[in-house]
Amino acid sequence: MSVALIDVDGTLLVGPRSSEALFIRYLLRRGVLGPRQFGAATWFMARHGLRHGRHAFRKN
């Protein structure tokens, strides 16, 4: 059995690191998240970052 612990609202992990950032680093190191996906995420932030600020990271 596998268990996944995701701290979306930042109440479980102490410090500036979020579970999302740690998971993205993990995917980059493993080669699961490639340049195309990383570019798409960067483009998304460029489009929505100015309008929504830091909340753009939480936008689905």
DSSP file (Angstrom, degrees, kcal/mol; ACC not computed):
  #  RESIDUE AA STRUCTURE BP1 BP2  ACC     N-H-->O    O-->H-N    N-H-->O    O-->H-N    TCO  KAPPA ALPHA  PHI   PSI    X-CA   Y-CA   Z-CA
    1    1 A M              0   0    0      0, 0.0     2,-0.3     0, 0.0     0, 0.0   0.000 360.0 360.0 360.0 136.7    0.0    0.0    0.0
    2    2 A S        -     0   0    0      2,-0.0     2,-0.4     0, 0.0     0, 0.0  -0.832 360.0-158.9-109.7 148.6    1.3    3.5   -0.9
    3    3 A V        -     0   0    0     -2,-0.3     2,-0.5     2,-0.0     0, 0.0  -0.987   0.3-160.4-127.8 136.6    0.5    6.7    0.9
    4    4 A A        -     0   0    0     -2,-0.4     2,-0.6     2,-0.0    -2,-0.0  -0.973   1.7-165.0-117.8 129.1    0.8   10.2   -0.5
    5    5 A L        +     0   0    0     -2,-0.5     2,-0.5     2,-0.0    -2,-0.0  -0.957  10.3 179.8-115.0 115.2    1.0   13.2    1.8
    6    6 A I        -     0   0    0     -2,-0.6     2,-1.1    14,-0.0     3,-0.2  -0.968  16.9-158.9-121.6 120.8    0.4   16.6    0.0
    7    7 A D        +     0   0    0     -2,-0.5    12,-0.7     1,-0.2     3,-0.4  -0.712  24.2 162.8 -98.9  82.5    0.5   19.8    2.0
    8    8 A V  S    S+     0   0    0     -2,-1.1    -1,-0.2     1,-0.2    12,-0.1   0.878  74.0  41.7 -72.0 -39.0   -1.5   22.1   -0.3
    9    9 A D  S    S-     0   0    0     -3,-0.2    -1,-0.2     9,-0.0    -2,-0.1   0.430 109.5-115.5 -94.4   2.8   -2.3   24.8    2.2
   10   10 A G  S    S+     0   0    0     -3,-0.4     5,-0.1     1,-0.0    -2,-0.1   0.763  79.7 118.8  77.4  26.2    1.2   24.9    3.8
   11   11 A T  S    S+     0   0    0      1,-0.1    -1,-0.0     3,-0.1     3,-0.0   0.633  73.3  44.0 -98.2 -15.1    0.2   23.8    7.3
   12   12 A L  S    S+     0   0    0      1,-0.1     2,-0.5     2,-0.0    -1,-0.1   0.825 102.3  63.0 -99.6 -37.1    2.3   20.5    7.5
   13   13 A L  S    S-     0   0    0     -6,-0.1     2,-0.3     2,-0.1    -1,-0.1  -0.790  75.8-141.8 -94.3 129.0    5.7   21.5    6.1
   14   14 A V        +     0   0    0     -2,-0.5     3,-0.3    -3,-0.0    -3,-0.1  -0.693  60.8  25.3 -90.1 139.6    7.6   24.1    8.0
   15   15 A G  S    S-     0   0    0     -2,-0.3    -2,-0.1     1,-0.2     0, 0.0  -0.475 106.8 -51.6 105.3-176.2    9.6   26.7    6.2
   16   16 A P  S    S+     0   0    0      0, 0.0     2,-0.3     0, 0.0    -1,-0.2   0.587 102.0  99.4 -76.9  -9.1    9.5   28.2    2.7
   17   17 A R        -     0   0    0     -3,-0.3     2,-0.3     4,-0.1    -4,-0.1  -0.615  56.7-159.9 -83.4 134.3    9.4   24.9    0.9
   18   18 A S     >  -     0   0    0     -2,-0.3     4,-2.1     1,-0.1     5,-0.2  -0.732  29.3-117.9-105.0 160.4    6.0   23.6   -0.3
   19   19 A S  H  > S+     0   0    0    -12,-0.7     4,-2.3    -2,-0.3     5,-0.1   0.842 115.7  56.8 -65.2 -31.3    5.2   20.0   -1.1
   20   20 A E  H  > S+     0   0    0    -13,-0.3     4,-2.5     2,-0.2    -1,-0.2   0.929 107.1  46.9 -65.0 -44.7    4.5   21.2   -4.7
   21   21 A A  H  > S+     0   0    0      1,-0.2     4,-2.2     2,-0.2    -2,-0.2   0.907 113.3  48.7 -64.1 -41.9    7.9   22.7   -5.1
   22   22 A L  H  X S+     0   0    0     -4,-2.1     4,-2.1     1,-0.2    -1,-0.2   0.896 111.8  49.7 -64.0 -39.6    9.6   19.6   -3.7
   23   23 A F  H  X S+     0   0    0     -4,-2.3     4,-2.4     2,-0.2    -2,-0.2   0.891 109.3  51.2 -67.5 -39.5    7.5   17.3   -6.0
   24   24 A I  H  X S+     0   0    0     -4,-2.5     4,-2.4     2,-0.2    -2,-0.2   0.917 110.0  49.6 -63.6 -43.2    8.4   19.4   -9.1
   25   25 A R  H  X S+     0   0    0     -4,-2.2     4,-2.5     2,-0.2    -2,-0.2   0.909 110.2  51.5 -60.7 -41.5   12.1   19.1   -8.2
   26   26 A Y  H  X S+     0   0    0     -4,-2.1     4,-2.0     1,-0.2    -2,-0.2   0.931 110.6  47.7 -60.1 -46.7   11.7   15.4   -7.8
   27   27 A L  H  X>S+     0   0    0     -4,-2.4     5,-1.8     1,-0.2     6,-1.3   0.884 111.5  50.7 -64.0 -38.9   10.0   15.1  -11.2
   28   28 A L  H ><5S+     0   0    0     -4,-2.4     3,-0.6     1,-0.2    -1,-0.2   0.920 110.7  48.7 -64.3 -43.7   12.7   17.2  -12.8
   29   29 A R  H 3<5S+     0   0    0     -4,-2.5    -2,-0.2     1,-0.2    -1,-0.2   0.865 112.7  47.9 -64.6 -36.3   15.5   15.0  -11.3
   30   30 A R  H 3<5S-     0   0    0     -4,-2.0    -1,-0.2    -5,-0.2    -2,-0.2   0.578 111.7-119.6 -81.0 -10.4   13.8   11.8  -12.4
   31   31 A G  T <<5S+     0   0    0     -4,-0.8    -3,-0.2    -3,-0.6    -4,-0.1   0.615  81.8 118.2  81.4  12.2   13.3   13.1  -16.0
   32   32 A V      < +     0   0    0     -5,-1.8     2,-0.8    -6,-0.2    -4,-0.2   0.871  69.6  55.2 -77.3 -38.2    9.5   12.8  -15.7
   33   33 A L  S    S-     0   0    0     -6,-1.3    -1,-0.2    -9,-0.2    -2,-0.2  -0.865  82.6-170.6 -98.4 109.9    8.9   16.5  -16.2
   34   34 A G     >  -     0   0    0     -2,-0.8     4,-2.5    -3,-0.1     5,-0.2  -0.249  39.5 -87.9 -95.5-177.6   10.7   17.5  -19.4
   35   35 A P  H  > S+     0   0    0      0, 0.0     4,-2.6     0, 0.0     5,-0.2   0.841 123.5  55.3 -60.2 -35.5   11.5   20.9  -21.1
   36   36 A R  H  > S+     0   0    0      2,-0.2     4,-2.1     1,-0.2     5,-0.1   0.934 111.6  42.1 -66.3 -45.1    8.1   21.0  -22.9
   37   37 A Q  H  > S+     0   0    0      2,-0.2     4,-2.2     1,-0.2    -1,-0.2   0.898 115.2  50.5 -67.5 -40.5    6.1   20.6  -19.7
   38   38 A F  H  X S+     0   0    0     -4,-2.5     4,-2.2     1,-0.2    -2,-0.2   0.898 110.7  50.1 -64.2 -39.9    8.3   23.0  -17.8
   39   39 A G  H  X S+     0   0    0     -4,-2.6     4,-2.6    -5,-0.2    -2,-0.2   0.883 108.5  52.3 -64.5 -39.3    8.0   25.5  -20.6
   40   40 A A  H  X S+     0   0    0     -4,-2.1     4,-2.2     2,-0.2    -2,-0.2   0.903 110.5  47.7 -64.0 -40.8    4.2   25.2  -20.5
   41   41 A A  H  X S+     0   0    0     -4,-2.2     4,-2.2     2,-0.2    -2,-0.2   0.896 112.3  49.5 -66.6 -39.7    4.1   25.9  -16.8
   42   42 A T  H  X S+     0   0    0     -4,-2.2     4,-2.1     2,-0.2    -2,-0.2   0.908 111.1  49.4 -64.8 -42.1    6.4   28.9  -17.3
   43   43 A W  H  X S+     0   0    0     -4,-2.6     4,-2.1     2,-0.2    -2,-0.2   0.892 109.1  53.0 -64.1 -39.6    4.2   30.2  -20.1
   44   44 A F  H  X S+     0   0    0     -4,-2.2     4,-2.6     1,-0.2     5,-0.3   0.926 110.3  47.3 -59.7 -45.5    1.1   29.7  -17.8
   45   45 A M  H  X S+     0   0    0     -4,-2.2     4,-2.5     1,-0.2     5,-0.3   0.867 109.6  53.5 -66.4 -35.4    2.8   31.8  -15.1
   46   46 A A  H  < S+     0   0    0     -4,-2.1     4,-0.5     2,-0.2    -1,-0.2   0.894 114.3  42.2 -65.1 -38.7    3.8   34.5  -17.5
   47   47 A R  H  < S+     0   0    0     -4,-2.1     4,-0.3    -5,-0.1    -2,-0.2   0.900 130.3  23.7 -74.0 -41.4    0.1   34.8  -18.7
   48   48 A H  H  X S+     0   0    0     -4,-2.6     4,-2.7    -5,-0.2     5,-0.3   0.586 102.2  82.3-105.1 -12.3   -1.6   34.6  -15.3
   49   49 A G  H  X S+     0   0    0     -4,-2.5     4,-2.1    -5,-0.3     7,-0.2   0.892  92.8  46.9 -64.1 -42.5    1.1   35.7  -12.9
   50   50 A L  H  4 S+     0   0    0     -4,-0.5    -1,-0.2    -5,-0.3    -2,-0.1   0.884 118.1  42.4 -68.0 -37.0    0.7   39.5  -13.4
   51   51 A R  H  4 S+     0   0    0     -4,-0.3    -2,-0.2     1,-0.1    -1,-0.2   0.905 130.5  22.7 -75.6 -42.5   -3.1   39.2  -13.0
   52   52 A H  H >< S-     0   0    0     -4,-2.7     3,-1.6     1,-0.2    -3,-0.2   0.505  87.9-160.2-107.0  -6.9   -3.3   36.8  -10.1
   53   53 A G  G >< S-     0   0    0     -4,-2.1     3,-1.7    -5,-0.3    -1,-0.2  -0.324  71.4 -11.2  62.2-140.8    0.1   37.2   -8.5
   54   54 A R  G >  S+     0   0    0      1,-0.3     3,-1.2     2,-0.2     4,-0.3   0.688 128.8  72.7 -66.7 -16.9    1.2   34.4   -6.2
   55   55 A H  G X  S+     0   0    0     -3,-1.6     3,-1.1     1,-0.2     4,-0.5   0.649  76.3  79.4 -72.9 -13.7   -2.4   32.9   -6.4
   56   56 A A  G X  S+     0   0    0     -3,-1.7     3,-0.7     1,-0.3    -1,-0.2   0.796  84.3  62.9 -63.0 -26.4   -1.7   31.9  -10.0
   57   57 A F  G <  S+     0   0    0     -3,-1.2    -1,-0.3    -4,-0.2    -2,-0.2   0.791 104.5  46.8 -66.9 -26.3    0.2   28.9   -8.6
   58   58 A R  G <  S+     0   0    0     -3,-1.1     2,-0.2    -4,-0.3    -1,-0.2   0.495  87.1 111.0 -93.6  -4.1   -3.1   27.7   -7.0
   59   59 A K    <         0   0    0     -3,-0.7   -11,-0.0    -4,-0.5    -3,-0.0  -0.523 360.0 360.0 -73.6 133.6   -5.1   28.2  -10.2
   60   60 A N              0   0    0     -2,-0.2    -1,-0.1     0, 0.0    -4,-0.0   0.420 360.0 360.0 -94.1 360.0   -6.3   25.0  -11.8
